[in-house]
Amino acid sequence: MMGQLPLLGRIAARHLAGRRRQTLVAVSGVAVGVGFFLAVSAMMIGSQNDFIKTLIDAAPHIIISDELRSPHPQPGVEVHKGAAIDLRHYKVRNEVRGLRGWPEILRAVNAQPGAIGSPSLTGAITLRSGGREEALTVIGVDPSVEEKVSSVADKLRTGHLRDLESTQGGIIIGEEMAQRLGLGMGDVVGATSASGKSRSMRIVGLFKRGQSQLGPSAGYVLLREAQSLLGRPFIVNRIGVHLDDPYGAQPVARRLEMRFSYKAESWQERSADFLSLLVTRNVIMYSVVSAILLVASFGIYTVVSNSVTDKRRDIAIMRSIGFSERDLQLIFVFEGLALALIGIFAGWLLGYGLMAILGSLKFPIAGDNQYLPLDRSPRQYAIAAAASLLSGVIAAWLPARKAAKVDPVDILRGAV
């Protein structure tokens, strides 16, 4: 059997060479299908990867906050469990919000392999300048640790996160808020907290416009400055966690939440709606580009089917001299396989060229010229090749079955 394969391959090549125009059309169809598959999937997967990277880098991979996913029930309900009671007008006990025992939580976070924790305190203040007031969500951080946990430092237009350590009362706000208040780098602005404490702050940095991940009204100060201004000394209400492997955030978050009871939210949980949309988007994308490849396989079916029809007398002669049904099927499957392989290589070249063109296009986004994020990984080439080979072989096998069932006696007698 193995010794016959070269002969069967040569016969298939002669069939294709004798139908050059149809062969060229079929190869071109596969090449166009593969090329556009690569271009479309490169854009879609590239933008998806860029979006997921933005989600991952926008905030810590895990955020431990001073919230309980399942708050403790009222003591009256606990005492009369199962009774038909309705508690109303009870006085809620005021509790100081914050992570109790946060140093222990931080040590447990840092003990996780590849994990770094950054404590912070978040609160609301009001900035005043020239008779104008703006509400600001202030975040107190340790700059040296926060730089390792989040990408806040990369979002600064001017200044550095560590300038908070070298400037007394330093604050970093967004460019939009600074413009509304008529402020710039080095200017002094008044700050008042909900507890009534006031002090002067100096602007040491400005965030770029359009940083939706930070929010339009967010600012950063030193952790001890936030604790003093908000009247919450030694209090921390959030710990951000950065992991070497962001995709392992969910199990780590579950372990931390089970141990300390505080809500530990992974980036996957925070972005669950967006991630589910990406799954739907991928299904649509692969359905469309697979349809392109399926249409391209019709050209292979047409070429092989016409070859079977035109070579029926040759098929009968080959059957009469000892070629088996399997041999005849292989000849026409080889034809389809050859068309698919040549089309795949030509499609790879076309796809590479299309990606080069797309990758060179610039788009003005948020005042900066940005390039399209493309996924040029070998995985996309492999998917396109596998899908084309499969559709090509199936498209050739269908008419090949017809060739194997030819009755040589009927054809040679001229009965058909």
CORPE-V972735 format. One line per field, one symbol per residue. ss: DSSP state (h for helix, s for strand, l for the rest). Layout:
ss = ???
//
This chain:
ss = lhhhhhhhhhhhhhhhhllhhhhhhhhhhhhhhhhhhhhhhhhhhhhhhhhhhhhhhhlllsssssssllllllhhhhhllllllllllllllllllllllhhhhhhhhhllllsssssssssssssssllsssssssssslhhhhhhhllhhhhsssllllhhhhlllssssshhhhhhhllllllssssssllllssssssssssllllllllllssssshhhhhhhllllllllssssssllhhhhhhhhhhhhhhhlssssshhhhlhhhhhhhhhhhhhhhhhhhhhhhhhhhhhhhhhhhhhhhlhhhhhhhhhllllhhhhhhhhhhhhhhhhhhhhhhhhhhhhhhhhhhhllssssllssssllllllhhhhhhhhhhhhhhhhhhhhhhhhhhhlllhhhhhhlll
//
